[in-house]
Structures are given as C-alpha cells and as structure tokens.
Amino acid sequence: KASTNNLDSANELAWFLATSADPELRNGREAEAIAKQVVDAAPRANWIDTLAAAQAENGDFSSAVGTESRAKEAAKTIEWGISASDEIAGFDKCIAAYRMKLSYRQAVDKGLFEEPKQNLPYD
C-alpha cells in the first residue's frame, strides 16, 4: 500500500511495473492498483501519467486516454508552468499512442517517442 511518505517511490514502482520491457517483471494490474493509490493521495501530473500507462498496459485504452488528458491538464495548471511545454508534448504523444491502442511500452518499441521518458527500464 502506498504511504504518503513514499509516494515518489510507489509511483516509480508502478511506472516500472506498467512499462518494463521484461514481461517477467511487468504487471499491469499491480501497477494500476499502486498508481490509483498514489493519485488518490496526491494527483500530480506525472503520477496521473503513470496511472494512464498502467491502464493502457491493461488494455483499457479509453480510460488511459481520459487519464492522460487529465495529466496534461494538471501539468498546464498546477505544476510546471512555463516549463511545461515539453511535458505537455509528451502527454500528447501518449494520448495519441493510447488512441492507437498501444501501451506506452509498445509505443516506445515502435519508435513513436524519440526518447523514452526518464527513469524507464529502457537503456
């Protein structure tokens, strides 16, 4: 269970579970459960983005599009201000991938992202 003291770590774990290139390590259901707890505790744009990635990994692309749109709006209004343009462009790319019914991992594999988001297990 995600505690408020460890939300960053819980989000990182959820991201890893949702996007790992290794199918042995990937667990979309667990990722979504953790990400929901994190977002419920503090709805930061990058944490909402993790929830969308987990939803897409689970094949719930409709929810992923809506959740990623919510992350984009959060980034515009709360967190990053002027420096948000790169992040917002990344959210738009995720929305496009989810509309194509691709998980984040699949979109990276197909080259839809020039650079995968930092902190991913794609080295």
N, C-alpha and C positions, 0 to 999 in steps of 0.2 A: 504494500500500500504506500502511495506517495505521501510523504510528510511535507509540511510547509517548509521545513528546514532543508529539504533535499530535492526541491522541485527541479532545479537545473539538472541534477544527476538523473532523476527519474525521466525527465524529458530526453536526455541523451540516450538512456536505455531504450525508451520507446522508439526513438528515431532509429537506433541500431536494429532493433527487432523488426521494424517495419521495412527497412531498406537494405538490410545486409545482402551482399552479393552471394553469400553462402546459404543455400537453402536449409542446411542443417542448423543454422543459427537463427534464421528468420522465423518469426512467429507473429503474424499479423493480429491475431486475436488478443494475445497478451499485450502487444504494442498499443492496440486501441484501448484496452482497459486501463492501462497506465496513463496514456495520453489524456483520456477523459478525466481521470482524477486530477491530473496536473492542470488542465484547462479549467476545470471546475474550481480549483483553488485560486488560480490567477490566469485570466485569459489574455496572456501576452501573444503578440502576433506570431512569433516563432514557435510557440508552444501549440497554438491553434494549427499552424502549418504541419506540425508533427502528427496531430490528430487526423488531418486530411490525408497525409501519407499512409497512415495506418488503415484508414477507411478504404483507400484505393487498393492497398495490398490485399484487403479482404474482399475486393470486387464490388464494393459499394461506391461506385463512381459518382452517382447522383449526390450522395452525401458529401463525398470528397470535394466535388465542385463547389457546393454551398459552403462547406467549411473553409476551403481555401479562399473563397471570396470574402469570408468573414475575417480571415487572417490579413488579407490585403487591406481591407477597411481599417482594421486595428492598426496596421502599420502606418497608414495615412494619418490617422487621427491622434494616436497616442504616443508611440514610442520613438520613431526615428526622425520625424520632421523632415527637414530639407535633405538629409542624407538617405531618405527612404527610397529614392528613385530606383536604385539597383535592386533593392529587396522587392519592391513592387513589381519590377520587371520579372523577377524570379517567380513571384506568386502568379503572375500572368502565364508564365510558361507551364507552371504546374497545373493551372486551370485548363490550359489547352491540352495537356497530356491526359488529364483525367477525363476530359470530354471525348478523347480518342480511346478511352477505356484502357489506358496504360497506367500501371503503377509507377511511382517515382523511379524505382529500380529499373523497370522496363524502359522508361523514357531515357534514363542515363545510358542504358545498353544500346539504344537506338540512336544515340548521339543528339538528342533533342536539347540537351544542355551542353554548352561549350565547356563549362566546368561544373562538376557536381558541387552541391553545397558543401561548405567546410564541415568538418567533423564527421564525414561519412566514411564507411569502411571501403572506399574505392581508392586504392593507392596504385 
